[in-house]
Amino acid sequence: MFCIYCGATLPEGATKCDVCGSEAILPPAEPAPPAAPAPEPPVPETQDTADGTASPAAEEPAEAPAPDAPPADTEDHVEELSSGEQLPEPPTVHSSTLAAQADAPVPYEDNYIYEEYEDELPRRKRSLKWLWIALPIAAAVIATVTGIAVWFNAPMQKLTRALDANDYTTVTQLLPQLSEEELRGVAEDMKTYAAAVIDRYNSGETDYTSAYELLDRLRRLFPDSGLDNDVKRIEALKASKDAFNEAQYLEESGEAAGAVSRYSAVIADDTNYEAAQKQIEAVRAAYKEQVLEEAQALADSKDYRGAEALLLNSSDVLGDDADITAKLEELKKAELDDYVGSLLKTAQGFAYEGDYAGAIQLLEDATKEDERFTKQIEAYKSQYKEAVLKEAAGYAESSDFEAAVAALEKSQELLSDDADIAAKIEEYEAMYPVLLADLSPSGGMDCATGWTASDASGNSYGSGLSFALYPVIQKTVETEYEPGGQYRRLSGTWVIEGDSADDFSAAVRVYVDGALQYEVTGLTRGDSPAEMNLIIDGAETVRIEVEGSFSSLRSTGYVYLADATFGN
């Protein structure tokens, strides 16, 4: 048996529903035959009153309903079935009958039949039994809806929806609202989610600020999950993407060096990495072409230092580029060739003027080393040596051996350790004029003196040989020297000193290798000095003989050979 109100199962013999509290009603028995339709009551006529309102006509007594007929509203019929009797089946009412009954006058307990007017006739009372069914259902619905609403708006459910929608701002706001148990439950998922957040930022599906704030909040809420590395990773990606954007701007601005530098800062985890690597190669290629062109232009204008500096500075962008290295070598060679050519041309100008020393010195002072300088220096030294030897020979021909030696010694500043120059110096030094007073005679008397002689006129003479002659005891004085074939001349001045007697006269003779080559006789005190310039042409021995003549035994004579010199 079931409750007809709430549908709950009732035990046999139950009088009330244990669920909704309604009285138990037995199921209806066999259906009864349909009742005959009630006769339509007459409609009373109305009469107009003096005030214009309608009043009902003379009422006729209403026909009493049949005692066996059931009430029109079965809902108002409450039958007590405490005895357990079954409720009889309500009579079947046809729709036409129902329509006629709806239009018929409604009888009331006062036995007066009122005609039913819209909005004027009293309404029949409704039964409230339906509330016993509706209220529990409504309560259940409200409870369900409330539960669903509470569940739907719970922080955990909001978090789940925000995570599914990748709403990082909402996720960041909801995380602190979770309980400790809920936080522990999502800890492992947050590790995976953090990686997904980084990937979405890396692919450009979300912005850095919301992604970073979420990761920072996750790091703080889950300190043992190792999310610090995720925060560092997204920071590195942010710096990498900023570098990529800056590199693009610098590239558009023509700043190749800065562009390559910033492109190089893009990390491998960045989605822009491959594009950055391609742009690095493209920018480097364009930059290298530009650098090579500018360097060549500077080299063409002889600004080799500027060209080399430009190429060297490009290494910050291009690194150890083979083309740049080759260009540097090419420009260095061109610079050296230009320098060597210019210096050799200047040195040649000195050489044309006979200034070999200036040419050689210029090349030796060169700031760059090159074998062409070495070869040219050797060539100029050879030419210089030849010129110096020729110059010294010229001095020697004129017997100016001092000048010859001086020229040769000067050349040794550039021609040091040259054997030919040293030999010539030694040769010419051996041919220097030598005073006989500085030599020791090889025979005869040593006539050298250390004083100065004077003639009768008071003229002084020095650096000579003095011959003192006396009657009887020393009328002739001889002295002999061995020049050894080194000299070509014997020169000097014969003077009769003023201390000689007036009657004294002298004869002078010079023997070269035993042969008389020079003789002067009759020299007296009043005579002028006699110059001697005797060619001896490499004589081995030279003997000088002075003989005096006296008129009185008391007479004395002094003959002086001033500036007596072996020379060439």
Summary of the structure (lengths in Angstrom):
residues: 568
radius of gyration: 76.0
end to end distance: 173.1
largest distance: 235.1
contacts: 1556
relative contact order: 0.04
helix: 46%
strand: 16%
